[in-house]
């Protein structure tokens, strides 16, 4: 049997995490497939961490990033490099993931050479072309190019169908990030970063993990998020905030200037994925603008507060695992305080059903590829959950207020996840690592 060549294209850390299980699954079919992994290195250092964890060695590394590049420059360099590789390799199918510039350009380059495209994590929508920017337009265009649209949920499937994508091109797989998370949890062996090893987790300590990096969070929204953290630390004496700070100066300047002088604000460099997963397991609550964290945290039983005005992942809001709170400082303070003070409210979110996967998404993706290429008689059964399609995809922003009027100054949160463990030998007062500037 002649092998079919599958080219897997990615460039950022989230893409690498979500495509790693697909690469591994393709390797289980050596007589049918030869894999060609191409990275653009749109996120250089953060990408390399994931490649090491999942033991992936790219066949091509385009290394496209240059200082102070515009989106247009990134697009042009990626398109030129990917076109050269596709001309040389002549793959039978190109797989891209998500909504990055790399994903968009990978699909475009394949389209120009009339190579079929498979889109992992297809159909996510906010219906606002500038929010998130440029991701919303990127994913819409990739879905237009795609011959195979791997929708993670029924909601994303319905968005594709509503947009005119033929049903024969759409398949519900679940999200491959759950496959990756399951693998990484088994590899976790304690924090590698000294600043994290010094932290104390579990009662009476409350720990809030914060991540913020999206372009629409730059400027006043980032300032508002940081001011909310400062207010929470001033009013909750047992609270500690852990904030892995993105490399973008728009993030670092705001975070350092507002939170850099606070004893219980642990500002770190971006974490490798192993440390980040362990940190999610250990904290009480997560505040984020990240799409991937909205999917990962529910699998670990962690409530998520989404500091954005819209989300392309309304399933989590509908299931009760996340709450959309925007970037207003008072809304953030109220939402965090409510979950730390109200045990019942916390439990409702922590124990809600995860709508994003069962750990077999990559298997379904590859089985669909086999069927598309004539190597399997039928497509596999689709991923199903108890949660049906969620409409509308644009979630309404609703303010959240504490039900008991408490500012939480007593510092007792009254709950502890089974995954949050005290670590022996930790200092009661953590010492925080400095954020390099």
Residue pairs with C-beta under 8 A, 6 or more apart in sequence:
1 31
1 32
3 31
3 32
3 33
3 34
4 32
4 33
4 34
4 92
4 93
4 373
4 375
5 33
5 34
5 35
5 36
5 89
5 90
5 91
5 92
5 93
6 26
6 33
6 34
6 35
6 36
6 91
6 92
6 93
6 94
6 95
6 369
7 35
7 36
7 37
7 38
7 85
7 86
7 89
7 91
7 93
7 94
7 95
7 110
7 115
8 19
8 22
8 23
8 26
8 35
8 36
8 37
8 38
8 94
8 95
9 38
9 39
9 40
9 82
9 94
9 95
9 96
9 102
9 103
9 106
10 16
10 19
10 39
10 40
10 96
10 97
10 100
10 102
10 103
10 106
11 39
11 40
11 41
11 42
11 43
11 47
11 62
11 64
11 78
11 100
11 101
11 102
12 42
12 43
12 46
12 47
12 100
12 102
13 43
13 46
13 47
13 49
13 50
13 273
14 98
14 100
14 290
14 291
14 292
15 97
15 98
15 100
15 102
15 103
16 39
16 47
16 50
16 51
16 54
16 56
17 50
17 177
17 180
17 273
17 292
18 97
18 98
18 120
18 121
18 175
18 176
18 177
18 180
18 292
19 95
19 97
19 120
19 176
20 50
20 53
20 54
20 56
20 180
20 183
21 176
21 179
21 180
21 183
21 361
21 362
22 95
22 120
22 176
22 362
22 365
22 366
23 35
23 37
23 54
23 56
24 54
24 362
25 362
25 363
25 365
25 366
26 33
26 35
26 366
26 369
27 33
27 35
28 366
29 366
29 370
32 370
32 375
36 59
36 60
36 89
36 91
37 56
37 57
37 58
37 59
37 60
38 58
38 59
38 60
38 61
38 62
38 82
38 85
38 106
39 47
39 51
39 58
39 60
39 61
39 62
40 62
40 63
40 64
40 78
40 81
40 82
40 102
40 105
41 47
41 61
41 62
41 63
41 64
41 65
42 64
42 65
42 74
42 78
42 100
42 101
42 102
44 63
44 65
45 247
45 270
46 270
49 272
49 273
50 56
50 273
51 57
51 58
53 184
53 187
53 272
53 273
53 274
54 180
54 183
60 85
62 77
62 78
62 81
62 82
62 85
64 74
64 77
64 78
64 81
65 74
66 73
66 77
69 77
71 101
71 134
74 101
75 101
75 104
75 105
78 101
78 102
78 105
78 106
79 105
79 108
79 109
82 105
82 106
82 109
83 109
83 112
83 113
86 94
86 109
86 110
86 113
86 115
87 113
91 110
91 115
92 115
92 116
92 373
93 115
93 116
93 117
93 118
93 148
93 369
93 372
93 373
94 106
94 107
94 109
94 110
94 115
94 116
94 117
94 118
95 117
95 118
95 119
95 120
95 365
95 369
96 102
96 103
96 106
96 107
96 117
96 118
96 119
96 120
96 142
97 103
97 119
97 120
97 121
97 176
98 120
98 121
98 135
98 139
99 121
99 124
99 132
99 135
99 136
99 138
99 139
99 142
100 135
100 138
101 134
101 138
103 119
103 138
103 139
103 142
104 138
104 139
104 141
104 142
106 117
107 117
107 119
107 141
107 142
107 145
107 146
108 141
108 145
110 116
110 117
110 145
111 117
111 145
116 147
116 148
116 372
117 142
117 145
117 146
117 147
117 148
118 146
118 147
118 148
118 150
118 365
118 368
118 369
118 372
119 142
119 143
119 145
119 146
119 148
119 149
119 150
120 150
120 173
120 176
120 365
121 150
121 152
121 156
121 175
121 176
122 139
122 142
122 143
122 146
122 149
122 150
122 151
122 156
122 160
122 170
123 143
123 149
123 151
123 152
123 155
123 156
123 157
123 158
123 159
123 160
123 165
123 170
124 139
124 152
124 156
124 159
124 291
124 312
124 313
125 136
125 139
125 140
125 156
125 159
125 312
125 393
126 132
126 136
126 310
126 311
126 312
126 393
126 394
127 136
127 392
127 393
127 394
128 136
128 310
128 394
129 136
129 137
130 136
130 216
131 216
131 308
131 309
131 310
132 214
132 215
132 216
132 308
132 312
133 215
133 216
136 312
140 163
143 149
143 160
143 163
143 165
146 169
147 169
147 372
148 169
148 171
148 368
148 369
148 372
149 160
149 165
149 169
149 170
149 171
150 171
150 173
150 361
150 364
150 365
150 368
151 157
151 159
151 160
151 170
151 171
151 172
151 173
152 172
152 173
152 174
152 175
152 356
152 357
152 361
152 383
153 172
153 174
153 175
153 315
153 355
153 356
153 383
153 385
153 387
153 389
154 172
154 385
154 387
154 388
154 389
155 314
155 315
155 389
155 390
155 391
155 393
156 172
157 170
157 172
157 389
158 389
158 391
159 393
160 169
160 170
161 167
161 170
171 364
171 368
171 379
171 382
172 382
172 383
172 384
173 361
173 364
173 365
173 368
173 382
173 383
174 356
174 357
174 358
174 359
174 360
174 361
174 364
174 383
175 295
175 356
175 357
175 361
176 357
176 361
176 362
176 365
177 292
177 295
177 296
177 356
177 357
178 295
178 296
178 299
178 354
178 356
178 357
178 358
178 359
178 361
179 357
179 359
179 360
179 361
179 362
181 277
181 296
181 299
181 300
182 299
182 359
184 273
184 274
184 277
185 277
185 281
187 274
188 274
188 277
188 278
188 281
190 197
190 278
191 197
191 275
191 278
191 279
192 272
192 274
192 275
193 268
193 271
193 275
193 433
194 433
195 266
195 268
195 430
195 431
195 432
195 433
196 242
196 266
196 268
196 271
196 275
196 278
196 279
197 423
197 426
198 426
198 427
198 430
198 431
198 432
199 207
199 240
199 242
199 266
199 282
199 426
199 430
200 422
200 423
200 426
200 427
200 428
200 430
201 207
201 282
201 283
201 420
201 421
201 422
201 423
202 416
202 420
202 421
202 422
203 412
203 413
203 414
203 416
204 238
204 411
204 412
204 413
205 238
205 240
206 236
206 238
206 239
206 240
206 284
206 285
206 340
206 411
206 413
207 239
207 240
207 241
207 242
207 282
207 283
207 284
207 285
208 229
208 232
208 239
208 240
208 241
208 242
208 283
208 284
208 285
208 286
208 287
208 336
209 242
209 243
209 279
209 280
209 283
209 285
209 286
209 287
209 288
210 225
210 229
210 241
210 242
210 243
210 286
210 287
210 288
211 243
211 244
211 246
211 286
211 287
211 288
211 289
211 290
211 293
212 222
212 225
212 246
212 251
212 288
212 289
212 307
213 246
213 248
213 251
213 289
213 290
214 289
214 290
214 308
216 289
216 308
216 309
217 225
217 251
217 289
217 307
217 308
217 327
218 248
218 250
218 251
219 250
220 327
221 307
221 327
222 250
222 251
222 254
222 255
223 254
223 258
224 327
224 328
224 329
224 332
225 287
225 307
225 327
225 329
225 332
226 254
226 255
226 258
226 259
227 258
227 329
228 329
228 330
228 332
228 333
228 336
229 241
229 243
229 258
229 259
229 265
230 258
230 259
230 262
231 329
231 333
232 239
232 241
232 333
232 336
232 337
233 239
233 241
233 262
233 264
233 265
235 407
235 408
235 409
236 337
236 340
236 407
236 408
236 409
236 411
237 409
237 411
238 411
238 412
238 413
239 264
239 340
239 408
239 411
240 264
240 265
240 266
240 430
241 259
241 262
241 264
241 265
241 266
242 266
242 268
242 279
242 283
243 255
243 259
243 265
243 266
243 267
243 268
244 268
244 269
244 270
244 271
244 276
244 279
245 251
245 252
245 255
245 256
245 267
245 268
245 269
245 270
245 435
246 252
246 270
247 270
252 435
252 437
255 267
255 435
256 267
256 435
256 437
259 265
259 267
260 267
260 435
263 432
264 430
265 432
266 430
266 432
266 433
267 432
267 433
267 434
267 435
268 433
268 435
269 435
269 436
271 279
277 296
277 300
280 286
280 293
280 296
280 297
280 300
280 302
281 300
281 302
281 417
281 419
281 420
282 419
282 420
282 421
283 302
283 420
284 302
284 340
284 413
284 415
284 417
284 420
285 302
285 303
285 305
285 336
285 339
285 340
285 346
286 293
286 297
286 302
286 303
286 304
286 305
287 304
287 305
287 307
287 332
287 336
288 294
288 297
288 304
288 305
288 306
288 307
289 306
289 307
289 308
291 311
291 312
291 313
293 304
294 304
294 306
294 311
294 313
294 316
294 322
295 313
295 316
295 356
295 357
297 303
297 304
297 321
297 322
298 304
298 316
298 319
298 321
298 322
298 352
298 354
298 355
298 356
299 354
299 356
299 357
300 417
300 419
301 350
301 351
301 417
301 418
301 419
302 350
302 417
303 321
303 322
303 323
303 339
303 346
303 349
303 350
304 316
304 321
304 322
304 323
304 349
305 322
305 323
305 325
305 332
305 335
305 336
305 339
306 317
306 322
306 323
306 324
306 325
307 325
307 326
307 327
307 332
308 324
308 326
308 327
309 324
309 326
309 327
309 397
310 324
310 394
310 395
311 317
311 322
311 324
311 395
312 393
313 322
314 390
314 392
314 393
314 394
314 395
315 355
315 356
315 387
315 390
316 322
316 355
316 356
317 323
317 324
317 390
317 395
318 355
318 387
318 390
319 352
319 353
319 354
319 355
319 387
320 348
320 349
320 352
321 349
321 352
321 353
321 354
321 355
322 349
323 335
323 349
323 400
324 395
324 397
324 398
325 331
325 332
325 335
325 397
325 399
325 400
326 332
326 397
328 399
331 399
331 400
334 399
334 400
334 401
334 402
335 400
337 402
337 406
337 407
337 408
338 345
338 400
338 401
338 402
338 403
339 345
339 346
339 349
340 346
340 408
340 413
341 402
341 404
341 406
341 408
341 413
342 402
342 403
342 404
343 413
343 414
343 415
345 403
346 413
346 415
347 415
350 415
350 417
353 385
353 386
353 387
355 385
355 387
357 383
358 383
360 383
361 383
363 380
364 380
364 382
364 383
367 376
367 379
367 380
368 379
368 380
370 376
371 377
371 378
371 379
